[in-house]
Amino acid sequence: MPINLNNPIHSTSDAFKKIAPDLQGNILSSHGRDHANHVFIRFKSPASARSFIKKEIAGRMTSAAKQKQNSKDFKSRKSNGLRTFKNFSLSHEGYRFFTIEDGQIPSDETFRGGMVASIGPLRDPTQADWEKAFQKNWHAVLIIANKSPTLLKIRTSFLRAKLNNIATVHVETGTGIRNNEGAHIEHFGYVDGISQPHLLTDEIEEGKIATNNWHPAAPLSLALVPDPGGNPDALGSYFVFRKLEQNVKAFKLAEADLAQQIGTSVDVAGSQMVGRFRSGTPLIPVEPPQPGPASKMNDFNYDGEGSTDSKCPFHAHIRKTNPRGTGGFELREDEKAHLFPRRGITYGKDPKNTSIDPEGDVGLLFMAYNSNLKTQFEFMQSSWANNTGFPGQAGGPHGIDPIIGQGEDAGGQHHYEKWGDDTSKKRIKPSLGNFVTMRGGEYFFTPSISFLKSIGRSS
Ligand code: HEM
């Protein structure tokens, strides 16, 4: 019987046991390592590429089952947590390179068009303005991750040596950065990775996540689709990769300037752009909101705001990208269907090791797993983040998302001098934004392990 994708699952369930050995890791839950290389590959000849897949990829990727076992072993101290995580995805051009039959190639038209074809709808810079490495069309991306940067270096050199004569390679290195309390942050200094749809209910239990006002459980169908090239029940996921460069200096100047304009502290000004304080504390349940110590609080929604936004501005990054029931959808489930698991990692120099705020060369390697690129990642970016009218109707437009919004915006963001007081509204013209620049990316498909074995078999 094919697996039912309409529910989340637990790792002790029969459903998990059935799908996890053939499903690659990182989709159901994050690989969680702070050091990861993303090795982009363009093979030279199908014959040598197939032989590489057979020897180095097919039987060596970390399945969801193995990922779960590794994490159990680490928790029970059976392992030191230094096992390498590996995952392999193909672009549409990669599938064509291996001359895979059309019926065995994932059918999503947006995937087949590649990220370049979506530059218009996403309002991305033209490809000529992307980093040189992303002006090439890559066949595949291999993620290699480890807790130890030294082990990661060794494993990556080993693979690079194998690829040396048979492919062109480009590596993007991700390095997790943390604040003084040990929480993961992004380069503007805010705690990241708090709110996720959880396909594995274990994560809700283990994280003791409260679910009274926001339930993060999500059906498998949010990320998984049948893999037409694998075994009969094989599953895979569309994988989004985008290199997003952050201009930290410009962002911090804008925060300070905004604080002056609306007569608040820099902390409060920044929180109105992100929707959370640097510490992670969200603006909604706190009265009045305080920067406070690190917080992973995620059990809130915007219902109490009615049609206004003086507690958390409509344009705030986390409200644009997850309106939690205020996005104008008849059914909450319809709104939630646009969300997806995010798996990004920061890149560039750790802010702890520098005294200057960088204007570039640091940022986020944004990664996400989708079951439908058009209605998930692309919808969130273009119909929510870039859309000055979203969410909420009253008194719009509300401006673009100041963190990731792209495109023309004459103004519309409004900030508040006093939390919860609609009369303290101040409009900012032009809207704040353009602190993040898309430097290149691609759509991939992360196939089943049975499919990878089948490519290797025909070598
Ligand atoms: C450099 C770029 C980005 C930065 C600095 C950034 C930063 C953040 C931060 C600080 C949070 C709050 C932590 C959390 O709730 O997990 C967050 C949440 C989130 N971000 Fe981003 N982000 C970036 C790119 C993106 C992109 C490209 C998307 C999607 C198109 C996105 C979607 C989301 C979503 C869905 C949430 C969770 C919202 C919620 O459920 O409340 N982010 N981001």
Boltz pocket constraint, residues with backbone or C-beta under 6 A from the ligand:
constraints:
  - pocket:
      binder: B
      contacts: [[A, 186], [A, 187], [A, 188], [A, 190], [A, 191], [A, 192], [A, 193], [A, 194], [A, 195], [A, 196], [A, 244], [A, 245], [A, 246], [A, 274], [A, 276], [A, 317], [A, 318], [A, 319], [A, 321], [A, 322], [A, 340], [A, 342], [A, 363], [A, 364], [A, 366], [A, 377], [A, 380], [A, 381], [A, 385], [A, 403], [A, 404], [A, 436]]
      max_distance: 6.0
